[in-house]
Amino acid sequence: MGYTTDQLMEIYFQEKDIFQRNQILTYLLCHMPADAKMFFLKAFKKERYLDMKLRAVRGYAVYATECEVDVLMKKLLELLKKRSGSTSYNYSEFESMRSVFLMPYLLQRYNYECFHVFHDQLEKQYNAMPDCFKNIFSLDEYGQMYHIRDSEEVKQSWNQFWHDREK
């Protein structure tokens, strides 16, 4: 990237573009700074998207105790439950959170009860979605997105879904 991790942490909070913040956060998660506990806590508070908040938790967990992480995960769980009412087909955030980069990593690395509770709720809401909104993309172990299904096939399945709902 050409910047130091300290510079990237400063740029992150100045950046308005979600894609750029996502790139910076992913980079920092793969190249963990020596002490970035407060950075990840502030990133959690700044972000409004669940997957971005969960990325911040992944970084925060490196420095924090289980009790400290639990506080953030309880907030995240509340937000997740609210999403089912307001954004019932929230595939984009769900696919990211379910990827090996986030929930499976956190469960394997830390095995905290709060991660299991969140994961169970995430899976419940994900499974409640129609199939056309599932398995569209994922993230690899470095947080890089890859497509699972062809975009044209996804578009056709969505069109069919909305057409069938109009009947």
KABELSUL-V696578 format. One line per field, one symbol per residue. ss: DSSP state (a for helix, b for strand, c for the rest). phi: phi as a letter, one per 20 degrees, with the letter a starting at -180 (. if undefined). Layout:
# KABELSUL-V696578
ss->???
phi->???
This chain:
# KABELSUL-V696578
ss->ccccaaaaaaaaaacccaaaaaaaaaaaaaccccccaaaaaaaaaacccaaaaaaaaaaaaaaccaaaaaaaaaaaaaaaaaaaaaccccaaaaaaaaccccaaaaaaacccaaaaaaaaaaaaaaaaccaaacccbbbcccccbbbcccaaaaaaaaaaaaaaaac
phi->.ndffffffffgfefeffffffffffgffecgfgbcgfgffffgfffdeffffffffgffffdeegfffggffffffgffffffeecfdegffffffefgfdggfffffdlfgfffffgffgfgffffffgfedlebbdefdnefbeedfffffgfffgfgffffff
